[in-house]
Structures are given as structure tokens and as C-alpha cells.
Amino acid sequence: MFQAKRFVLALAFGIFAAPALAADAAKSYPNRPIRMVMPNAPGSSTDMLGRVVANKLSDLLGQQVVVDNRPGAGGILGMEIAKTANPDGYTIISASSAAMTIAPQLHKKLPYDPLNDYAFLTLFAATPNVLVVNPSLPVKSMKDLMDYSKSKAGRINMASAGAGSQSHLAGVLLQSMGKFESLHVPYKGGSSTVAVASGESQWSINPAPSVNALVKAGRLRAIGHTLPTRSTMMGDLPAIAETIPGYSYSGWQGMLAPKATPKPILDKLRAALLKTMDLPEIRSSLTTQGAEVITSTPEEFRKFVQEESAKIAPVIKAAGLKIE
């Protein structure tokens, strides 16, 4: 009987003490560097945006936020590593559409559940894709590309960052809605833009940060973007939707943490992230790279992922991608 009472008292103490201990931990948080798992390669558009945020977040938290690149399998490797990290607030994850909405529909046995294995903090960036062509092509508009492709009877190449990548699916949707055909040529990551610049392929749709430098250098010609309407961020570049009504396909990034991270620490992290994203220099930096700041509540972020997954499902089917 005495042993049973001791067990009940210990259990009760644990139940009531846990929130207090978490609150105490949050008071001194952070007292060492924080790891930002980046499920993308160094130099990729998502990596560049994540680093901009990490640098300023370090200033606000008073501890360095170190970017830990873990690319592989369309973001799956990094997401799995982050899922099993110690949920103490010293690991956060810069997640994007590839790992959160595309990969789950291409793999039957994914080692993580994008909706249930993480704590959602906030969205932080929206990244329009830009339709680029080789400058030697007689193509200066979306209509030109459609007409040129039809005249070549599908004998021109659409480069992508790989089967199932954002650039691949954006291109599949474009051809489906625009009723023209091109041969899909998958490359490894950023080399797809180089392939178009060299003339090996004729066009591609890629995240704005990954093509801006080549466009400014005159090695690529931008003819449209994937936001639903024109945007001051994109200057005079027209929206593809002006020619193909309803077309829209942009990327996004958001911040997560391991699921069991204490709420007081999550709250502190989220508050710092919101302050970071509200800084004029952050907004300016993201705009320069072809992205815009967006923020959300954790609930809004989770709902957004659900809706984006539903939207991408028919595009994946149209692309003829096999479930692994």
C-alpha cells in the first residue's frame, strides 16, 4: 500500500511539475547555439532564404543559429533527421513544399508524417517561380512560347530539377493548362538553369532566387512568373495567368520544430521568428532574392500544408509519377 501511494504521489508530481520545468527552461532559453536543419543543398534557393532568416534570428535570440544542410531524396533525409532530434528547442527545421507536400504523395512508406510529426511555428516566405527561356529563342512572352512549342511539335526541351521537383510539376501544370508539349529533361538541382542558359534545353520554371542572377547577366530571359497576378516584387514581369487564366504555382518555406518541444520554448521561438520577419532589412533581402515575407499561426500553417497537398495531387497524377 505504501509503495502504491509513493507511486501515485510521484506520478502526480510529474504531471504538475512538467509544465513548471518547461517554463523554467524557457526562461533561460536559448543558452547555446541552435541548429536549423535545412533539407536542401547549400546554395539552393531554399538554403539562401533560410540563411537570411537564420542570421537575423541569431541576433534576436542572442545565440547563433547554425544552418545544417541535410539534402537528399527530395528533402526526406533532412526531415527524418529533424524528426528524431532532441525536442529541447535547439533544433528547428526550415521546411518547404518539396518535403511537406510532394514527397508524401510519391512515397508509400515515408519515414515521417508531415502533419503529425512536427510542431508548426510559422510560414516565413513565399517564392514565385519564374519561367525562363534561352535568350537565342524567338520567344519573349508566354504566348510566344506556346506558339513556338506547337510549331516544333514537342521537339523542344523543358529542363527541371528532377522528376517530381517543384520545377517539374510547375512545368507539367503549365503544359496541361496551356495545351502545348515539350520533352521533359530532368537535371540535378540548379544545373537545370545552367542547361537552359547553355541552350541544351530551351525553357524551365524555377524558383526566382535561383534564376535572378542569370537573368540579370543576360544568360536567361524571363518571360513570366507564377503568382496569380502581377506583383511589384517582380517588376514589369507579367504573370503567366494573364495568358493562361488560373495558372498559379509558387513555392513556400516555413519553420518547424520536433513535435515534443515544450510549448513555452515554441512560443519564444515563434515570437522571435515573427520579429525577425518584420524587420525591414529582412523584407528587403527576401525581395532582392525574389521572395516575399508571409507569416501565419501554427494552425494556419498546418491547414495550408493540407490544402497544398490536395492541390498538388492531380498535378502529380498528370505528370505520370510512380509511387515508390
ROFI-155608 format. One record per residue (C-alpha): chain; x, y, z. Coordinates in nm, 2 decimals. Layout:
<r cadena="A" u="X" v="Y" w="Z"/>
...
// end
This chain:
<r cadena="A" u="0.00" v="0.00" w="0.00"/>
<r cadena="A" u="0.28" v="0.24" w="0.10"/>
<r cadena="A" u="0.46" v="0.16" w="-0.23"/>
<r cadena="A" u="0.14" v="0.23" w="-0.43"/>
<r cadena="A" u="0.09" v="0.57" w="-0.25"/>
<r cadena="A" u="0.45" v="0.67" w="-0.33"/>
<r cadena="A" u="0.39" v="0.58" w="-0.70"/>
<r cadena="A" u="0.07" v="0.79" w="-0.71"/>
<r cadena="A" u="0.25" v="1.09" w="-0.55"/>
<r cadena="A" u="0.54" v="1.06" w="-0.78"/>
<r cadena="A" u="0.31" v="1.04" w="-1.08"/>
<r cadena="A" u="0.11" v="1.34" w="-0.96"/>
<r cadena="A" u="0.43" v="1.54" w="-0.90"/>
<r cadena="A" u="0.55" v="1.46" w="-1.25"/>
<r cadena="A" u="0.22" v="1.57" w="-1.41"/>
<r cadena="A" u="0.22" v="1.91" w="-1.23"/>
<r cadena="A" u="0.59" v="1.97" w="-1.23"/>
<r cadena="A" u="0.64" v="1.92" w="-1.61"/>
<r cadena="A" u="0.48" v="2.25" w="-1.72"/>
<r cadena="A" u="0.67" v="2.43" w="-1.45"/>
<r cadena="A" u="1.00" v="2.28" w="-1.55"/>
<r cadena="A" u="0.93" v="2.36" w="-1.92"/>
<r cadena="A" u="0.85" v="2.72" w="-1.82"/>
<r cadena="A" u="1.18" v="2.74" w="-1.62"/>
<r cadena="A" u="1.37" v="2.60" w="-1.92"/>
<r cadena="A" u="1.22" v="2.87" w="-2.15"/>
<r cadena="A" u="1.33" v="3.15" w="-1.92"/>
<r cadena="A" u="1.70" v="3.07" w="-1.98"/>
<r cadena="A" u="1.64" v="2.96" w="-2.34"/>
<r cadena="A" u="1.85" v="2.97" w="-2.55"/>
<r cadena="A" u="2.18" v="2.94" w="-2.38"/>
<r cadena="A" u="2.37" v="2.77" w="-2.66"/>
<r cadena="A" u="2.37" v="2.76" w="-3.04"/>
<r cadena="A" u="2.05" v="2.64" w="-3.22"/>
<r cadena="A" u="2.07" v="2.41" w="-3.52"/>
<r cadena="A" u="1.85" v="2.48" w="-3.82"/>
<r cadena="A" u="1.81" v="2.16" w="-4.02"/>
<r cadena="A" u="1.80" v="2.25" w="-4.39"/>
<r cadena="A" u="1.67" v="1.95" w="-4.60"/>
<r cadena="A" u="1.82" v="2.12" w="-4.91"/>
<r cadena="A" u="2.17" v="2.16" w="-5.07"/>
<r cadena="A" u="2.39" v="2.46" w="-4.99"/>
<r cadena="A" u="2.33" v="2.73" w="-5.25"/>
<r cadena="A" u="1.98" v="2.62" w="-5.34"/>
<r cadena="A" u="1.71" v="2.89" w="-5.33"/>
<r cadena="A" u="1.56" v="2.75" w="-5.01"/>
<r cadena="A" u="1.90" v="2.74" w="-4.85"/>
<r cadena="A" u="1.97" v="3.10" w="-4.93"/>
<r cadena="A" u="1.64" v="3.22" w="-4.79"/>
<r cadena="A" u="1.68" v="3.01" w="-4.47"/>
<r cadena="A" u="2.03" v="3.16" w="-4.41"/>
<r cadena="A" u="1.89" v="3.51" w="-4.44"/>
<r cadena="A" u="1.64" v="3.43" w="-4.16"/>
<r cadena="A" u="1.90" v="3.24" w="-3.95"/>
<r cadena="A" u="2.14" v="3.53" w="-3.94"/>
<r cadena="A" u="1.88" v="3.78" w="-3.81"/>
<r cadena="A" u="1.72" v="3.52" w="-3.58"/>
<r cadena="A" u="2.06" v="3.47" w="-3.42"/>
<r cadena="A" u="2.07" v="3.85" w="-3.33"/>
<r cadena="A" u="1.73" v="3.84" w="-3.17"/>
<r cadena="A" u="1.79" v="3.52" w="-2.97"/>
<r cadena="A" u="2.14" v="3.61" w="-2.87"/>
<r cadena="A" u="2.27" v="3.27" w="-2.98"/>
<r cadena="A" u="2.40" v="3.16" w="-3.32"/>
<r cadena="A" u="2.15" v="2.97" w="-3.54"/>
<r cadena="A" u="2.37" v="2.73" w="-3.74"/>
<r cadena="A" u="2.24" v="2.60" w="-4.07"/>
<r cadena="A" u="2.28" v="2.22" w="-4.10"/>
<r cadena="A" u="2.24" v="2.12" w="-4.46"/>
<r cadena="A" u="2.10" v="1.76" w="-4.50"/>
<r cadena="A" u="2.00" v="1.73" w="-4.86"/>
<r cadena="A" u="1.88" v="1.40" w="-5.02"/>
<r cadena="A" u="1.57" v="1.22" w="-5.16"/>
<r cadena="A" u="1.38" v="1.54" w="-5.21"/>
<r cadena="A" u="1.41" v="1.66" w="-4.86"/>
<r cadena="A" u="1.32" v="1.33" w="-4.69"/>
<r cadena="A" u="1.66" v="1.27" w="-4.53"/>
<r cadena="A" u="1.67" v="1.61" w="-4.36"/>
<r cadena="A" u="1.31" v="1.58" w="-4.24"/>
<r cadena="A" u="1.38" v="1.24" w="-4.09"/>
<r cadena="A" u="1.69" v="1.36" w="-3.91"/>
<r cadena="A" u="1.49" v="1.66" w="-3.77"/>
<r cadena="A" u="1.20" v="1.44" w="-3.66"/>
<r cadena="A" u="1.42" v="1.23" w="-3.43"/>
<r cadena="A" u="1.62" v="1.53" w="-3.29"/>
<r cadena="A" u="1.61" v="1.61" w="-2.92"/>
<r cadena="A" u="1.29" v="1.82" w="-2.87"/>
<r cadena="A" u="1.46" v="2.08" w="-2.65"/>
<r cadena="A" u="1.43" v="2.38" w="-2.87"/>
<r cadena="A" u="1.78" v="2.35" w="-3.00"/>
<r cadena="A" u="1.67" v="2.21" w="-3.33"/>
<r cadena="A" u="1.44" v="2.38" w="-3.58"/>
<r cadena="A" u="1.36" v="2.29" w="-3.94"/>
<r cadena="A" u="1.33" v="2.51" w="-4.25"/>
<r cadena="A" u="1.07" v="2.31" w="-4.44"/>
<r cadena="A" u="0.94" v="2.36" w="-4.79"/>
<r cadena="A" u="0.68" v="2.23" w="-5.03"/>
<r cadena="A" u="0.91" v="1.96" w="-5.17"/>
<r cadena="A" u="0.93" v="1.77" w="-4.84"/>
<r cadena="A" u="0.60" v="1.86" w="-4.69"/>
<r cadena="A" u="0.35" v="1.82" w="-4.98"/>
<r cadena="A" u="0.53" v="1.65" w="-5.28"/>
<r cadena="A" u="0.73" v="1.37" w="-5.12"/>
<r cadena="A" u="0.44" v="1.24" w="-4.91"/>
<r cadena="A" u="0.25" v="1.17" w="-5.23"/>
<r cadena="A" u="0.54" v="1.00" w="-5.40"/>
<r cadena="A" u="0.64" v="0.76" w="-5.13"/>
<r cadena="A" u="0.41" v="0.49" w="-4.97"/>
<r cadena="A" u="0.65" v="0.44" w="-4.67"/>
<r cadena="A" u="0.77" v="0.79" w="-4.58"/>
<r cadena="A" u="0.97" v="0.79" w="-4.25"/>
<r cadena="A" u="0.78" v="1.09" w="-4.13"/>
<r cadena="A" u="0.42" v="1.23" w="-4.12"/>
<r cadena="A" u="0.44" v="1.60" w="-4.23"/>
<r cadena="A" u="0.12" v="1.69" w="-4.04"/>
<r cadena="A" u="0.17" v="1.49" w="-3.72"/>
<r cadena="A" u="0.54" v="1.45" w="-3.65"/>
<r cadena="A" u="0.64" v="1.82" w="-3.61"/>
<r cadena="A" u="0.54" v="2.13" w="-3.41"/>
<r cadena="A" u="0.44" v="2.41" w="-3.66"/>
<r cadena="A" u="0.58" v="2.75" w="-3.59"/>
<r cadena="A" u="0.51" v="2.98" w="-3.89"/>
<r cadena="A" u="0.53" v="3.02" w="-4.26"/>
<r cadena="A" u="0.80" v="3.27" w="-4.34"/>
<r cadena="A" u="0.84" v="3.31" w="-4.72"/>
<r cadena="A" u="0.66" v="3.26" w="-5.05"/>
<r cadena="A" u="0.87" v="3.21" w="-5.36"/>
<r cadena="A" u="0.72" v="3.26" w="-5.70"/>
<r cadena="A" u="0.87" v="3.05" w="-5.98"/>
<r cadena="A" u="0.99" v="3.23" w="-6.29"/>
<r cadena="A" u="0.95" v="3.10" w="-6.65"/>
<r cadena="A" u="1.29" v="3.14" w="-6.83"/>
<r cadena="A" u="1.40" v="3.06" w="-7.18"/>
<r cadena="A" u="1.73" v="3.06" w="-7.36"/>
<r cadena="A" u="1.78" v="3.42" w="-7.50"/>
<r cadena="A" u="1.85" v="3.28" w="-7.85"/>
<r cadena="A" u="1.49" v="3.16" w="-7.88"/>
<r cadena="A" u="1.24" v="3.39" w="-8.07"/>
<r cadena="A" u="1.03" v="3.39" w="-7.75"/>
<r cadena="A" u="0.95" v="3.69" w="-7.54"/>
<r cadena="A" u="0.62" v="3.61" w="-7.39"/>
<r cadena="A" u="0.41" v="3.32" w="-7.27"/>
<r cadena="A" u="0.21" v="3.32" w="-7.60"/>
<r cadena="A" u="0.53" v="3.31" w="-7.80"/>
<r cadena="A" u="0.64" v="3.00" w="-7.60"/>
<r cadena="A" u="0.31" v="2.83" w="-7.67"/>
<r cadena="A" u="0.32" v="2.91" w="-8.04"/>
<r cadena="A" u="0.69" v="2.81" w="-8.07"/>
<r cadena="A" u="0.64" v="2.48" w="-7.89"/>
<r cadena="A" u="0.34" v="2.40" w="-8.11"/>
<r cadena="A" u="0.54" v="2.48" w="-8.43"/>
<r cadena="A" u="0.82" v="2.24" w="-8.31"/>
<r cadena="A" u="0.56" v="1.96" w="-8.24"/>
<r cadena="A" u="0.70" v="1.89" w="-7.89"/>
<r cadena="A" u="1.07" v="1.89" w="-8.01"/>
<r cadena="A" u="1.19" v="2.14" w="-7.75"/>
<r cadena="A" u="1.32" v="2.06" w="-7.40"/>
<r cadena="A" u="1.18" v="2.16" w="-7.07"/>
<r cadena="A" u="1.45" v="2.14" w="-6.80"/>
<r cadena="A" u="1.37" v="2.06" w="-6.44"/>
<r cadena="A" u="1.55" v="2.00" w="-6.12"/>
<r cadena="A" u="1.44" v="1.63" w="-6.13"/>
<r cadena="A" u="1.13" v="1.42" w="-6.16"/>
<r cadena="A" u="0.88" v="1.53" w="-5.90"/>
<r cadena="A" u="1.06" v="1.85" w="-5.83"/>
<r cadena="A" u="0.87" v="2.18" w="-5.80"/>
<r cadena="A" u="1.01" v="2.29" w="-6.14"/>
<r cadena="A" u="0.89" v="1.96" w="-6.30"/>
<r cadena="A" u="0.54" v="1.99" w="-6.16"/>
<r cadena="A" u="0.51" v="2.36" w="-6.24"/>
<r cadena="A" u="0.60" v="2.28" w="-6.60"/>
<r cadena="A" u="0.36" v="1.99" w="-6.62"/>
<r cadena="A" u="0.07" v="2.21" w="-6.50"/>
<r cadena="A" u="0.18" v="2.48" w="-6.74"/>
<r cadena="A" u="0.17" v="2.25" w="-7.04"/>
<r cadena="A" u="-0.16" v="2.10" w="-6.94"/>
<r cadena="A" u="-0.33" v="2.43" w="-6.89"/>
<r cadena="A" u="-0.16" v="2.59" w="-7.19"/>
<r cadena="A" u="-0.22" v="2.29" w="-7.42"/>
<r cadena="A" u="0.13" v="2.25" w="-7.56"/>
<r cadena="A" u="0.40" v="1.99" w="-7.52"/>
<r cadena="A" u="0.77" v="1.98" w="-7.45"/>
<r cadena="A" u="1.01" v="1.70" w="-7.37"/>
<r cadena="A" u="1.09" v="1.68" w="-7.00"/>
<r cadena="A" u="1.46" v="1.66" w="-6.93"/>
<r cadena="A" u="1.54" v="1.62" w="-6.56"/>
<r cadena="A" u="1.87" v="1.75" w="-6.42"/>
<r cadena="A" u="2.02" v="1.76" w="-6.08"/>
<r cadena="A" u="1.90" v="2.06" w="-5.89"/>
<r cadena="A" u="2.03" v="2.40" w="-6.00"/>
<r cadena="A" u="2.20" v="2.26" w="-6.31"/>
<r cadena="A" u="1.86" v="2.28" w="-6.49"/>
<r cadena="A" u="1.90" v="2.66" w="-6.52"/>
<r cadena="A" u="2.25" v="2.62" w="-6.65"/>
<r cadena="A" u="2.12" v="2.38" w="-6.91"/>
<r cadena="A" u="1.88" v="2.64" w="-7.04"/>
<r cadena="A" u="2.14" v="2.91" w="-7.03"/>
<r cadena="A" u="2.37" v="2.69" w="-7.24"/>
<r cadena="A" u="2.10" v="2.60" w="-7.49"/>
<r cadena="A" u="2.10" v="2.24" w="-7.40"/>
<r cadena="A" u="1.73" v="2.28" w="-7.30"/>
<r cadena="A" u="1.50" v="2.56" w="-7.41"/>
<r cadena="A" u="1.29" v="2.66" w="-7.11"/>
<r cadena="A" u="1.23" v="2.59" w="-6.74"/>
<r cadena="A" u="1.03" v="2.72" w="-6.45"/>
<r cadena="A" u="1.24" v="2.76" w="-6.14"/>
<r cadena="A" u="1.23" v="2.95" w="-5.80"/>
<r cadena="A" u="1.31" v="3.32" w="-5.86"/>
<r cadena="A" u="1.61" v="3.32" w="-5.63"/>
<r cadena="A" u="1.78" v="3.05" w="-5.84"/>
<r cadena="A" u="1.74" v="3.24" w="-6.17"/>
<r cadena="A" u="1.77" v="3.60" w="-6.09"/>
<r cadena="A" u="2.15" v="3.63" w="-6.13"/>
<r cadena="A" u="2.14" v="3.46" w="-6.47"/>
<r cadena="A" u="1.85" v="3.68" w="-6.59"/>
<r cadena="A" u="2.04" v="3.99" w="-6.48"/>
<r cadena="A" u="2.35" v="3.87" w="-6.66"/>
<r cadena="A" u="2.15" v="3.82" w="-6.98"/>
<r cadena="A" u="2.21" v="3.44" w="-6.99"/>
<r cadena="A" u="1.84" v="3.37" w="-6.94"/>
<r cadena="A" u="1.53" v="3.56" w="-7.05"/>
<r cadena="A" u="1.24" v="3.58" w="-6.80"/>
<r cadena="A" u="0.90" v="3.58" w="-6.97"/>
<r cadena="A" u="0.66" v="3.53" w="-6.68"/>
<r cadena="A" u="0.61" v="3.44" w="-6.31"/>
<r cadena="A" u="0.38" v="3.20" w="-6.13"/>
<r cadena="A" u="0.20" v="3.44" w="-5.89"/>
<r cadena="A" u="-0.17" v="3.47" w="-5.97"/>
<r cadena="A" u="-0.14" v="3.84" w="-6.06"/>
<r cadena="A" u="0.13" v="4.10" w="-6.12"/>
<r cadena="A" u="0.35" v="4.19" w="-5.83"/>
<r cadena="A" u="0.57" v="4.49" w="-5.75"/>
<r cadena="A" u="0.82" v="4.25" w="-5.63"/>
<r cadena="A" u="0.85" v="4.10" w="-5.98"/>
<r cadena="A" u="0.87" v="4.45" w="-6.15"/>
<r cadena="A" u="0.73" v="4.45" w="-6.51"/>
<r cadena="A" u="0.74" v="4.08" w="-6.55"/>
<r cadena="A" u="0.38" v="3.96" w="-6.63"/>
<r cadena="A" u="0.20" v="3.68" w="-6.45"/>
<r cadena="A" u="0.16" v="3.36" w="-6.66"/>
<r cadena="A" u="-0.20" v="3.38" w="-6.55"/>
<r cadena="A" u="-0.25" v="3.68" w="-6.78"/>
<r cadena="A" u="-0.21" v="3.44" w="-7.07"/>
<r cadena="A" u="-0.33" v="3.12" w="-6.91"/>
<r cadena="A" u="-0.61" v="3.21" w="-6.67"/>
<r cadena="A" u="-0.60" v="3.04" w="-6.33"/>
<r cadena="A" u="-0.23" v="2.93" w="-6.35"/>
<r cadena="A" u="-0.05" v="2.96" w="-6.02"/>
<r cadena="A" u="0.23" v="2.76" w="-5.88"/>
<r cadena="A" u="0.47" v="2.91" w="-5.62"/>
<r cadena="A" u="0.69" v="2.77" w="-5.36"/>
<r cadena="A" u="0.70" v="2.84" w="-4.98"/>
<r cadena="A" u="0.90" v="2.79" w="-4.67"/>
<r cadena="A" u="0.80" v="2.76" w="-4.31"/>
<r cadena="A" u="0.96" v="2.68" w="-3.97"/>
<r cadena="A" u="0.90" v="2.36" w="-3.77"/>
<r cadena="A" u="1.04" v="2.21" w="-3.46"/>
<r cadena="A" u="1.05" v="1.85" w="-3.33"/>
<r cadena="A" u="0.70" v="1.75" w="-3.21"/>
<r cadena="A" u="0.76" v="1.73" w="-2.83"/>
<r cadena="A" u="0.94" v="2.06" w="-2.80"/>
<r cadena="A" u="0.79" v="2.23" w="-2.49"/>
<r cadena="A" u="0.53" v="2.49" w="-2.57"/>
<r cadena="A" u="0.69" v="2.78" w="-2.37"/>
<r cadena="A" u="1.00" v="2.73" w="-2.59"/>
<r cadena="A" u="0.79" v="2.71" w="-2.91"/>
<r cadena="A" u="0.62" v="3.03" w="-2.81"/>
<r cadena="A" u="0.95" v="3.20" w="-2.76"/>
<r cadena="A" u="1.09" v="3.07" w="-3.09"/>
<r cadena="A" u="0.78" v="3.18" w="-3.28"/>
<r cadena="A" u="0.78" v="3.53" w="-3.12"/>
<r cadena="A" u="1.15" v="3.57" w="-3.23"/>
<r cadena="A" u="1.07" v="3.45" w="-3.58"/>
<r cadena="A" u="0.78" v="3.70" w="-3.62"/>
<r cadena="A" u="1.00" v="3.98" w="-3.50"/>
<r cadena="A" u="1.27" v="3.87" w="-3.75"/>
<r cadena="A" u="1.03" v="3.86" w="-4.04"/>
<r cadena="A" u="0.90" v="4.20" w="-3.96"/>
<r cadena="A" u="1.24" v="4.37" w="-3.99"/>
<r cadena="A" u="1.27" v="4.60" w="-4.29"/>
<r cadena="A" u="1.61" v="4.46" w="-4.38"/>
<r cadena="A" u="1.47" v="4.10" w="-4.39"/>
<r cadena="A" u="1.18" v="4.20" w="-4.62"/>
<r cadena="A" u="1.43" v="4.38" w="-4.84"/>
<r cadena="A" u="1.67" v="4.09" w="-4.85"/>
<r cadena="A" u="1.39" v="3.84" w="-4.94"/>
<r cadena="A" u="1.26" v="4.08" w="-5.21"/>
<r cadena="A" u="1.60" v="4.10" w="-5.36"/>
<r cadena="A" u="1.61" v="3.73" w="-5.39"/>
<r cadena="A" u="1.27" v="3.71" w="-5.54"/>
<r cadena="A" u="1.07" v="3.61" w="-5.24"/>
<r cadena="A" u="0.82" v="3.78" w="-5.01"/>
<r cadena="A" u="0.76" v="3.75" w="-4.64"/>
<r cadena="A" u="0.45" v="3.57" w="-4.52"/>
<r cadena="A" u="0.37" v="3.47" w="-4.16"/>
<r cadena="A" u="0.10" v="3.26" w="-4.00"/>
<r cadena="A" u="-0.03" v="3.10" w="-3.69"/>
<r cadena="A" u="0.07" v="2.74" w="-3.63"/>
<r cadena="A" u="-0.29" v="2.63" w="-3.71"/>
<r cadena="A" u="-0.29" v="2.83" w="-4.03"/>
<r cadena="A" u="0.04" v="2.68" w="-4.13"/>
<r cadena="A" u="-0.09" v="2.32" w="-4.08"/>
<r cadena="A" u="-0.41" v="2.39" w="-4.27"/>
<r cadena="A" u="-0.20" v="2.55" w="-4.55"/>
<r cadena="A" u="0.00" v="2.23" w="-4.59"/>
<r cadena="A" u="-0.32" v="2.02" w="-4.60"/>
<r cadena="A" u="-0.46" v="2.24" w="-4.88"/>
<r cadena="A" u="-0.14" v="2.25" w="-5.08"/>
<r cadena="A" u="-0.12" v="1.87" w="-5.07"/>
<r cadena="A" u="-0.47" v="1.84" w="-5.21"/>
<r cadena="A" u="-0.39" v="2.09" w="-5.49"/>
<r cadena="A" u="-0.07" v="1.91" w="-5.60"/>
<r cadena="A" u="-0.22" v="1.56" w="-5.61"/>
<r cadena="A" u="-0.38" v="1.59" w="-5.96"/>
<r cadena="A" u="-0.06" v="1.75" w="-6.09"/>
<r cadena="A" u="0.15" v="1.45" w="-5.97"/>
<r cadena="A" u="-0.10" v="1.22" w="-6.14"/>
<r cadena="A" u="-0.08" v="1.42" w="-6.47"/>
<r cadena="A" u="0.30" v="1.40" w="-6.45"/>
<r cadena="A" u="0.27" v="1.02" w="-6.45"/>
<r cadena="A" u="0.50" v="0.99" w="-6.15"/>
<r cadena="A" u="0.51" v="0.65" w="-5.99"/>
<r cadena="A" u="0.46" v="0.60" w="-5.62"/>
<r cadena="A" u="0.76" v="0.44" w="-5.46"/>
// end
